[in-house]
Amino acid sequence: MSGLDIFAWIVLIVLVASSAFVVIFMAMLPGIIAKRRGHPWAEAVTVGGWVTLFFGFVFWPIVLIWAYVDMPTKPRQPSAETEATR
């Protein structure tokens, strides 16, 4: 085995490892963002990030947007001032 063959194997191993790292990081990213922002459905966003692996990251942008969108936990109650003006 020559020196170029060893170098080629090292490059191949580094490329495969870095590609795996990027894929795993992208799958984890929506869940990390949702947990940091205190999203009410952070666990569902995390699962959605991992499920997108099976779909080739087609739905990944939707899950990432979902990580940033917070739904209100309860509807706003009308204040006493708005009731008096009616």
Biopython code that builds the backbone (N, CA, C, O; Angstrom):
import numpy as np
from Bio.PDB.StructureBuilder import StructureBuilder

atoms = [
    (1, "MET", "N", (0.853, -1.169, 0.000)),
    (1, "MET", "CA", (0.000, 0.000, 0.000)),
    (1, "MET", "C", (0.904, 1.238, 0.000)),
    (1, "MET", "O", (1.783, 1.388, 0.848)),
    (2, "SER", "N", (0.667, 2.093, -0.948)),
    (2, "SER", "CA", (1.538, 3.269, -1.048)),
    (2, "SER", "C", (1.029, 4.392, -0.151)),
    (2, "SER", "O", (-0.049, 4.298, 0.436)),
    (3, "GLY", "N", (1.815, 5.441, -0.058)),
    (3, "GLY", "CA", (1.460, 6.583, 0.778)),
    (3, "GLY", "C", (0.201, 7.291, 0.304)),
    (3, "GLY", "O", (-0.563, 7.823, 1.109)),
    (4, "LEU", "N", (-0.012, 7.294, -1.023)),
    (4, "LEU", "CA", (-1.220, 7.934, -1.559)),
    (4, "LEU", "C", (-2.477, 7.142, -1.211)),
    (4, "LEU", "O", (-3.537, 7.728, -0.992)),
    (5, "ASP", "N", (-2.367, 5.816, -1.158)),
    (5, "ASP", "CA", (-3.513, 4.994, -0.776)),
    (5, "ASP", "C", (-3.916, 5.266, 0.667)),
    (5, "ASP", "O", (-5.104, 5.381, 0.970)),
    (6, "ILE", "N", (-2.959, 5.366, 1.534)),
    (6, "ILE", "CA", (-3.250, 5.653, 2.947)),
    (6, "ILE", "C", (-3.880, 7.029, 3.084)),
    (6, "ILE", "O", (-4.843, 7.210, 3.830)),
    (7, "PHE", "N", (-3.335, 7.989, 2.366)),
    (7, "PHE", "CA", (-3.896, 9.347, 2.403)),
    (7, "PHE", "C", (-5.332, 9.360, 1.875)),
    (7, "PHE", "O", (-6.187, 10.053, 2.427)),
    (8, "ALA", "N", (-5.599, 8.607, 0.821)),
    (8, "ALA", "CA", (-6.955, 8.538, 0.269)),
    (8, "ALA", "C", (-7.928, 7.934, 1.280)),
    (8, "ALA", "O", (-9.057, 8.407, 1.415)),
    (9, "TRP", "N", (-7.493, 6.884, 1.995)),
    (9, "TRP", "CA", (-8.356, 6.286, 3.018)),
    (9, "TRP", "C", (-8.621, 7.258, 4.163)),
    (9, "TRP", "O", (-9.737, 7.327, 4.678)),
    (10, "ILE", "N", (-7.607, 7.999, 4.557)),
    (10, "ILE", "CA", (-7.785, 8.988, 5.633)),
    (10, "ILE", "C", (-8.774, 10.060, 5.203)),
    (10, "ILE", "O", (-9.653, 10.440, 5.976)),
    (11, "VAL", "N", (-8.640, 10.546, 3.990)),
    (11, "VAL", "CA", (-9.566, 11.556, 3.477)),
    (11, "VAL", "C", (-10.981, 10.992, 3.418)),
    (11, "VAL", "O", (-11.936, 11.676, 3.787)),
    (12, "LEU", "N", (-11.122, 9.763, 2.962)),
    (12, "LEU", "CA", (-12.437, 9.131, 2.883)),
    (12, "LEU", "C", (-13.079, 9.000, 4.270)),
    (12, "LEU", "O", (-14.263, 9.293, 4.436)),
    (13, "ILE", "N", (-12.315, 8.568, 5.242)),
    (13, "ILE", "CA", (-12.830, 8.412, 6.610)),
    (13, "ILE", "C", (-13.234, 9.759, 7.193)),
    (13, "ILE", "O", (-14.271, 9.865, 7.848)),
    (14, "VAL", "N", (-12.425, 10.787, 6.961)),
    (14, "VAL", "CA", (-12.751, 12.125, 7.463)),
    (14, "VAL", "C", (-14.024, 12.646, 6.800)),
    (14, "VAL", "O", (-14.865, 13.237, 7.477)),
    (15, "LEU", "N", (-14.185, 12.442, 5.499)),
    (15, "LEU", "CA", (-15.389, 12.895, 4.804)),
    (15, "LEU", "C", (-16.642, 12.172, 5.292)),
    (15, "LEU", "O", (-17.682, 12.802, 5.486)),
    (16, "VAL", "N", (-16.553, 10.870, 5.491)),
    (16, "VAL", "CA", (-17.710, 10.111, 5.987)),
    (16, "VAL", "C", (-18.063, 10.547, 7.405)),
    (16, "VAL", "O", (-19.239, 10.726, 7.722)),
    (17, "ALA", "N", (-17.060, 10.717, 8.256)),
    (17, "ALA", "CA", (-17.322, 11.131, 9.644)),
    (17, "ALA", "C", (-17.911, 12.538, 9.700)),
    (17, "ALA", "O", (-18.846, 12.785, 10.462)),
    (18, "SER", "N", (-17.380, 13.452, 8.909)),
    (18, "SER", "CA", (-17.908, 14.818, 8.943)),
    (18, "SER", "C", (-19.306, 14.886, 8.338)),
    (18, "SER", "O", (-20.135, 15.672, 8.796)),
    (19, "SER", "N", (-19.580, 14.079, 7.320)),
    (19, "SER", "CA", (-20.931, 14.030, 6.752)),
    (19, "SER", "C", (-21.934, 13.485, 7.768)),
    (19, "SER", "O", (-23.043, 14.005, 7.887)),
    (20, "ALA", "N", (-21.550, 12.451, 8.490)),
    (20, "ALA", "CA", (-22.422, 11.899, 9.524)),
    (20, "ALA", "C", (-22.667, 12.927, 10.626)),
    (20, "ALA", "O", (-23.786, 13.046, 11.125)),
    (21, "PHE", "N", (-21.633, 13.664, 11.005)),
    (21, "PHE", "CA", (-21.786, 14.698, 12.026)),
    (21, "PHE", "C", (-22.760, 15.773, 11.577)),
    (21, "PHE", "O", (-23.608, 16.201, 12.361)),
    (22, "VAL", "N", (-22.656, 16.218, 10.332)),
    (22, "VAL", "CA", (-23.546, 17.264, 9.817)),
    (22, "VAL", "C", (-24.988, 16.775, 9.791)),
    (22, "VAL", "O", (-25.892, 17.521, 10.169)),
    (23, "VAL", "N", (-25.223, 15.554, 9.360)),
    (23, "VAL", "CA", (-26.583, 15.013, 9.307)),
    (23, "VAL", "C", (-27.165, 14.905, 10.711)),
    (23, "VAL", "O", (-28.314, 15.285, 10.933)),
    (24, "ILE", "N", (-26.397, 14.399, 11.649)),
    (24, "ILE", "CA", (-26.885, 14.269, 13.025)),
    (24, "ILE", "C", (-27.128, 15.638, 13.645)),
    (24, "ILE", "O", (-28.121, 15.823, 14.348)),
    (25, "PHE", "N", (-26.250, 16.595, 13.401)),
    (25, "PHE", "CA", (-26.429, 17.940, 13.933)),
    (25, "PHE", "C", (-27.681, 18.597, 13.367)),
    (25, "PHE", "O", (-28.424, 19.250, 14.100)),
    (26, "MET", "N", (-27.921, 18.431, 12.068)),
    (26, "MET", "CA", (-29.121, 19.015, 11.466)),
    (26, "MET", "C", (-30.392, 18.369, 12.009)),
    (26, "MET", "O", (-31.414, 19.043, 12.139)),
    (27, "ALA", "N", (-30.348, 17.080, 12.329)),
    (27, "ALA", "CA", (-31.514, 16.413, 12.904)),
    (27, "ALA", "C", (-31.772, 16.901, 14.324)),
    (27, "ALA", "O", (-32.924, 16.973, 14.751)),
    (28, "MET", "N", (-30.712, 17.239, 15.062)),
    (28, "MET", "CA", (-30.858, 17.690, 16.445)),
    (28, "MET", "C", (-31.207, 19.172, 16.560)),
    (28, "MET", "O", (-31.793, 19.584, 17.561)),
    (29, "LEU", "N", (-30.863, 19.976, 15.561)),
    (29, "LEU", "CA", (-30.971, 21.430, 15.649)),
    (29, "LEU", "C", (-32.375, 21.944, 15.975)),
    (29, "LEU", "O", (-32.492, 22.778, 16.872)),
    (30, "PRO", "N", (-33.458, 21.501, 15.305)),
    (30, "PRO", "CA", (-34.777, 22.020, 15.669)),
    (30, "PRO", "C", (-35.155, 21.742, 17.127)),
    (30, "PRO", "O", (-35.753, 22.594, 17.784)),
    (31, "GLY", "N", (-34.817, 20.573, 17.626)),
    (31, "GLY", "CA", (-35.118, 20.243, 19.017)),
    (31, "GLY", "C", (-34.342, 21.102, 19.993)),
    (31, "GLY", "O", (-34.883, 21.528, 21.013)),
    (32, "ILE", "N", (-33.085, 21.360, 19.693)),
    (32, "ILE", "CA", (-32.268, 22.216, 20.555)),
    (32, "ILE", "C", (-32.837, 23.627, 20.595)),
    (32, "ILE", "O", (-32.936, 24.232, 21.663)),
    (33, "ILE", "N", (-33.209, 24.149, 19.435)),
    (33, "ILE", "CA", (-33.778, 25.498, 19.363)),
    (33, "ILE", "C", (-35.085, 25.564, 20.136)),
    (33, "ILE", "O", (-35.316, 26.509, 20.890)),
    (34, "ALA", "N", (-35.944, 24.559, 19.952)),
    (34, "ALA", "CA", (-37.243, 24.558, 20.630)),
    (34, "ALA", "C", (-37.072, 24.494, 22.147)),
    (34, "ALA", "O", (-37.797, 25.176, 22.870)),
    (35, "LYS", "N", (-36.142, 23.701, 22.638)),
    (35, "LYS", "CA", (-35.930, 23.597, 24.085)),
    (35, "LYS", "C", (-35.383, 24.896, 24.660)),
    (35, "LYS", "O", (-35.796, 25.317, 25.740)),
    (36, "ARG", "N", (-34.455, 25.536, 23.948)),
    (36, "ARG", "CA", (-33.905, 26.810, 24.429)),
    (36, "ARG", "C", (-34.945, 27.910, 24.461)),
    (36, "ARG", "O", (-34.896, 28.782, 25.329)),
    (37, "ARG", "N", (-35.888, 27.883, 23.529)),
    (37, "ARG", "CA", (-36.915, 28.914, 23.469)),
    (37, "ARG", "C", (-38.110, 28.606, 24.367)),
    (37, "ARG", "O", (-39.027, 29.420, 24.473)),
    (38, "GLY", "N", (-38.111, 27.448, 25.011)),
    (38, "GLY", "CA", (-39.216, 27.081, 25.892)),
    (38, "GLY", "C", (-40.489, 26.770, 25.122)),
    (38, "GLY", "O", (-41.588, 27.105, 25.563)),
    (39, "HIS", "N", (-40.338, 26.139, 23.986)),
    (39, "HIS", "CA", (-41.482, 25.808, 23.138)),
    (39, "HIS", "C", (-42.386, 24.824, 23.865)),
    (39, "HIS", "O", (-41.892, 23.891, 24.498)),
    (40, "PRO", "N", (-43.719, 25.016, 23.787)),
    (40, "PRO", "CA", (-44.616, 24.098, 24.497)),
    (40, "PRO", "C", (-44.568, 22.664, 23.971)),
    (40, "PRO", "O", (-44.881, 21.734, 24.715)),
    (41, "TRP", "N", (-44.189, 22.463, 22.722)),
    (41, "TRP", "CA", (-44.118, 21.129, 22.147)),
    (41, "TRP", "C", (-42.687, 20.820, 21.738)),
    (41, "TRP", "O", (-42.443, 20.352, 20.626)),
    (42, "ALA", "N", (-41.747, 21.079, 22.625)),
    (42, "ALA", "CA", (-40.326, 20.894, 22.314)),
    (42, "ALA", "C", (-40.006, 19.435, 21.994)),
    (42, "ALA", "O", (-39.198, 19.162, 21.106)),
    (43, "GLU", "N", (-40.623, 18.508, 22.697)),
    (43, "GLU", "CA", (-40.348, 17.091, 22.433)),
    (43, "GLU", "C", (-40.862, 16.678, 21.055)),
    (43, "GLU", "O", (-40.212, 15.895, 20.363)),
    (44, "ALA", "N", (-42.010, 17.194, 20.657)),
    (44, "ALA", "CA", (-42.543, 16.875, 19.334)),
    (44, "ALA", "C", (-41.655, 17.456, 18.232)),
    (44, "ALA", "O", (-41.463, 16.825, 17.193)),
    (45, "VAL", "N", (-41.118, 18.648, 18.454)),
    (45, "VAL", "CA", (-40.197, 19.246, 17.487)),
    (45, "VAL", "C", (-38.928, 18.403, 17.395)),
    (45, "VAL", "O", (-38.393, 18.203, 16.305)),
    (46, "THR", "N", (-38.449, 17.912, 18.529)),
    (46, "THR", "CA", (-37.264, 17.058, 18.534)),
    (46, "THR", "C", (-37.505, 15.784, 17.726)),
    (46, "THR", "O", (-36.672, 15.393, 16.908)),
    (47, "VAL", "N", (-38.635, 15.147, 17.959)),
    (47, "VAL", "CA", (-38.973, 13.930, 17.209)),
    (47, "VAL", "C", (-39.123, 14.267, 15.725)),
    (47, "VAL", "O", (-38.680, 13.499, 14.871)),
    (48, "GLY", "N", (-39.738, 15.396, 15.412)),
    (48, "GLY", "CA", (-39.884, 15.803, 14.014)),
    (48, "GLY", "C", (-38.547, 15.999, 13.335)),
    (48, "GLY", "O", (-38.396, 15.671, 12.158)),
    (49, "GLY", "N", (-37.577, 16.527, 14.057)),
    (49, "GLY", "CA", (-36.246, 16.698, 13.490)),
    (49, "GLY", "C", (-35.604, 15.372, 13.130)),
    (49, "GLY", "O", (-34.937, 15.260, 12.101)),
    (50, "TRP", "N", (-35.803, 14.361, 13.979)),
    (50, "TRP", "CA", (-35.220, 13.038, 13.701)),
    (50, "TRP", "C", (-36.001, 12.303, 12.622)),
    (50, "TRP", "O", (-35.418, 11.556, 11.835)),
    (51, "VAL", "N", (-37.313, 12.506, 12.575)),
    (51, "VAL", "CA", (-38.131, 11.815, 11.570)),
    (51, "VAL", "C", (-37.778, 12.295, 10.165)),
    (51, "VAL", "O", (-37.891, 11.538, 9.201)),
    (52, "THR", "N", (-37.350, 13.551, 10.050)),
    (52, "THR", "CA", (-37.001, 14.065, 8.720)),
    (52, "THR", "C", (-35.815, 13.330, 8.104)),
    (52, "THR", "O", (-35.606, 13.411, 6.893)),
    (53, "LEU", "N", (-35.041, 12.620, 8.908)),
    (53, "LEU", "CA", (-33.956, 11.807, 8.344)),
    (53, "LEU", "C", (-34.486, 10.772, 7.353)),
    (53, "LEU", "O", (-33.847, 10.489, 6.340)),
    (54, "PHE", "N", (-35.657, 10.211, 7.653)),
    (54, "PHE", "CA", (-36.226, 9.181, 6.798)),
    (54, "PHE", "C", (-36.799, 9.756, 5.501)),
    (54, "PHE", "O", (-36.976, 9.029, 4.523)),
    (55, "PHE", "N", (-37.084, 11.052, 5.494)),
    (55, "PHE", "CA", (-37.641, 11.696, 4.307)),
    (55, "PHE", "C", (-36.600, 12.522, 3.558)),
    (55, "PHE", "O", (-36.959, 13.324, 2.696)),
    (56, "GLY", "N", (-35.336, 12.342, 3.866)),
    (56, "GLY", "CA", (-34.286, 13.050, 3.166)),
    (56, "GLY", "C", (-34.281, 14.539, 3.434)),
    (56, "GLY", "O", (-33.925, 15.320, 2.552)),
    (57, "PHE", "N", (-34.660, 14.943, 4.609)),
    (57, "PHE", "CA", (-34.691, 16.345, 5.042)),
    (57, "PHE", "C", (-35.655, 17.206, 4.223)),
    (57, "PHE", "O", (-35.496, 18.426, 4.167)),
    (58, "VAL", "N", (-36.657, 16.581, 3.585)),
    (58, "VAL", "CA", (-37.643, 17.344, 2.827)),
    (58, "VAL", "C", (-38.481, 18.201, 3.764)),
    (58, "VAL", "O", (-38.778, 19.353, 3.447)),
    (59, "PHE", "N", (-38.865, 17.657, 4.910)),
    (59, "PHE", "CA", (-39.710, 18.378, 5.859)),
    (59, "PHE", "C", (-38.912, 19.137, 6.907)),
    (59, "PHE", "O", (-39.498, 19.755, 7.796)),
    (60, "TRP", "N", (-37.594, 19.104, 6.820)),
    (60, "TRP", "CA", (-36.745, 19.752, 7.813)),
    (60, "TRP", "C", (-37.005, 21.252, 7.940)),
    (60, "TRP", "O", (-37.056, 21.750, 9.065)),
    (61, "PRO", "N", (-37.174, 22.001, 6.838)),
    (61, "PRO", "CA", (-37.473, 23.436, 7.005)),
    (61, "PRO", "C", (-38.779, 23.694, 7.761)),
    (61, "PRO", "O", (-38.890, 24.667, 8.507)),
    (62, "ILE", "N", (-39.755, 22.823, 7.566)),
    (62, "ILE", "CA", (-41.029, 22.991, 8.281)),
    (62, "ILE", "C", (-40.824, 22.776, 9.776)),
    (62, "ILE", "O", (-41.365, 23.524, 10.590)),
    (63, "VAL", "N", (-40.057, 21.772, 10.137)),
    (63, "VAL", "CA", (-39.781, 21.495, 11.552)),
    (63, "VAL", "C", (-38.953, 22.618, 12.156)),
    (63, "VAL", "O", (-39.164, 22.985, 13.311)),
    (64, "LEU", "N", (-38.022, 23.165, 11.399)),
    (64, "LEU", "CA", (-37.212, 24.279, 11.891)),
    (64, "LEU", "C", (-38.075, 25.514, 12.129)),
    (64, "LEU", "O", (-37.904, 26.197, 13.139)),
    (65, "ILE", "N", (-38.989, 25.808, 11.226)),
    (65, "ILE", "CA", (-39.916, 26.935, 11.434)),
    (65, "ILE", "C", (-40.780, 26.668, 12.651)),
    (65, "ILE", "O", (-41.037, 27.579, 13.438)),
    (66, "TRP", "N", (-41.233, 25.428, 12.819)),
    (66, "TRP", "CA", (-42.057, 25.060, 13.967)),
    (66, "TRP", "C", (-41.301, 25.294, 15.273)),
    (66, "TRP", "O", (-41.909, 25.648, 16.283)),
    (67, "ALA", "N", (-39.991, 25.100, 15.263)),
    (67, "ALA", "CA", (-39.191, 25.317, 16.468)),
    (67, "ALA", "C", (-39.195, 26.781, 16.882)),
    (67, "ALA", "O", (-39.057, 27.088, 18.066)),
    (68, "TYR", "N", (-39.351, 27.682, 15.930)),
    (68, "TYR", "CA", (-39.351, 29.113, 16.229)),
    (68, "TYR", "C", (-40.740, 29.669, 16.518)),
    (68, "TYR", "O", (-40.853, 30.746, 17.101)),
    (69, "VAL", "N", (-41.798, 28.968, 16.127)),
    (69, "VAL", "CA", (-43.159, 29.470, 16.304)),
    (69, "VAL", "C", (-43.700, 29.003, 17.641)),
    (69, "VAL", "O", (-43.814, 27.802, 17.887)),
    (70, "ASP", "N", (-44.033, 29.949, 18.505)),
    (70, "ASP", "CA", (-44.636, 29.634, 19.797)),
    (70, "ASP", "C", (-46.124, 29.930, 19.729)),
    (70, "ASP", "O", (-46.535, 31.034, 19.372)),
    (71, "MET", "N", (-46.911, 28.946, 20.070)),
    (71, "MET", "CA", (-48.352, 29.153, 20.122)),
    (71, "MET", "C", (-48.709, 29.664, 21.511)),
    (71, "MET", "O", (-48.101, 29.247, 22.498)),
    (72, "PRO", "N", (-49.683, 30.557, 21.599)),
    (72, "PRO", "CA", (-50.071, 31.027, 22.937)),
    (72, "PRO", "C", (-50.646, 29.882, 23.763)),
    (72, "PRO", "O", (-51.349, 29.014, 23.243)),
    (73, "THR", "N", (-50.338, 29.894, 25.050)),
    (73, "THR", "CA", (-50.787, 28.801, 25.903)),
    (73, "THR", "C", (-52.257, 28.924, 26.292)),
    (73, "THR", "O", (-52.930, 27.914, 26.500)),
    (74, "LYS", "N", (-52.756, 30.147, 26.390)),
    (74, "LYS", "CA", (-54.175, 30.332, 26.675)),
    (74, "LYS", "C", (-54.653, 31.602, 25.981)),
    (74, "LYS", "O", (-53.860, 32.521, 25.773)),
    (75, "PRO", "N", (-55.926, 31.671, 25.620)),
    (75, "PRO", "CA", (-56.422, 32.855, 24.935)),
    (75, "PRO", "C", (-56.435, 34.070, 25.866)),
    (75, "PRO", "O", (-56.539, 33.938, 27.086)),
    (76, "ARG", "N", (-56.330, 35.220, 25.277)),
    (76, "ARG", "CA", (-56.326, 36.457, 26.060)),
    (76, "ARG", "C", (-57.721, 36.738, 26.607)),
    (76, "ARG", "O", (-58.726, 36.581, 25.913)),
    (77, "GLN", "N", (-57.753, 37.149, 27.848)),
    (77, "GLN", "CA", (-59.022, 37.513, 28.488)),
    (77, "GLN", "C", (-59.285, 38.996, 28.248)),
    (77, "GLN", "O", (-58.358, 39.802, 28.325)),
    (78, "PRO", "N", (-60.527, 39.371, 27.958)),
    (78, "PRO", "CA", (-60.800, 40.799, 27.785)),
    (78, "PRO", "C", (-60.626, 41.524, 29.127)),
    (78, "PRO", "O", (-61.036, 41.031, 30.177)),
    (79, "SER", "N", (-60.015, 42.692, 29.059)),
    (79, "SER", "CA", (-59.783, 43.444, 30.285)),
    (79, "SER", "C", (-61.054, 44.167, 30.710)),
    (79, "SER", "O", (-62.024, 44.237, 29.955)),
    (80, "ALA", "N", (-61.038, 44.703, 31.926)),
    (80, "ALA", "CA", (-62.203, 45.409, 32.451)),
    (80, "ALA", "C", (-62.459, 46.692, 31.676)),
    (80, "ALA", "O", (-63.613, 47.104, 31.552)),
    (81, "GLU", "N", (-61.420, 47.339, 31.150)),
    (81, "GLU", "CA", (-61.605, 48.576, 30.387)),
    (81, "GLU", "C", (-62.343, 48.322, 29.095)),
    (81, "GLU", "O", (-63.194, 49.124, 28.712)),
    (82, "THR", "N", (-62.046, 47.233, 28.410)),
    (82, "THR", "CA", (-62.742, 46.963, 27.153)),
    (82, "THR", "C", (-64.189, 46.573, 27.401)),
    (82, "THR", "O", (-65.048, 46.835, 26.559)),
    (83, "GLU", "N", (-64.475, 45.958, 28.528)),
    (83, "GLU", "CA", (-65.857, 45.616, 28.870)),
    (83, "GLU", "C", (-66.657, 46.872, 29.182)),
    (83, "GLU", "O", (-67.837, 46.953, 28.843)),
    (84, "ALA", "N", (-66.022, 47.865, 29.832)),
    (84, "ALA", "CA", (-66.724, 49.096, 30.191)),
    (84, "ALA", "C", (-67.030, 49.950, 28.972)),
    (84, "ALA", "O", (-68.010, 50.696, 28.981)),
    (85, "THR", "N", (-66.232, 49.863, 27.941)),
    (85, "THR", "CA", (-66.446, 50.705, 26.762)),
    (85, "THR", "C", (-67.475, 50.099, 25.816)),
    (85, "THR", "O", (-67.865, 50.755, 24.850)),
    (86, "ARG", "N", (-67.910, 48.918, 26.048)),
    (86, "ARG", "CA", (-68.895, 48.291, 25.157)),
    (86, "ARG", "C", (-70.271, 48.773, 25.433)),
    (86, "ARG", "O", (-71.219, 48.347, 24.774)),
]
sb = StructureBuilder()
sb.init_structure("model")
sb.init_model(0)
sb.init_chain("A")
sb.init_seg("    ")
for serial, (resi, resn, name, xyz) in enumerate(atoms, 1):
    if name == "N":
        sb.init_residue(resn, " ", resi, " ")
    sb.init_atom(name, np.array(xyz, "f"), 0.0, 1.0, " ", f" {name:<3s}", serial, name[0])
structure = sb.get_structure()
